[in-house]
Amino acid sequence: MESLFDRFRKKEIIHSPNLGTVLMVEEFIKDNSGDFKKRSLWESLPKKMMYQTFCIIFEYLLASGKIAQDKEGNVVWIWNPKIVEKYLSNPNLKWKK
């Protein structure tokens, strides 16, 4: 199975987003979960950025399981760190390599 890092390494990225930009997009999606489709989400961000940069962030969030799109294309925040912490603290569950 291809890792997240391998997927992005294969792409020619002209401009990599900085952490502040990624966090801004994450926060905007959390606050507006289900309200926008991909293009309108980009157009509504509080800080303007190149669409290519937004697409890199969007692909990262999809691949990492933080967002999903419903059948109409609306972007929804699905990441829940409390549930992840609960499962990671369970001694009966282990990482498979």
Secondary structure, DSSP 8 states (H G I E B T S, - for coil): ---HHHHHHSS--SS---HHHHHHHHHHHHHTTTT-BHHHHHHH-SS---HHHHHHHHHHHHHTTSEEE-TT-BEEE---HHHHHHHHT-TT-----
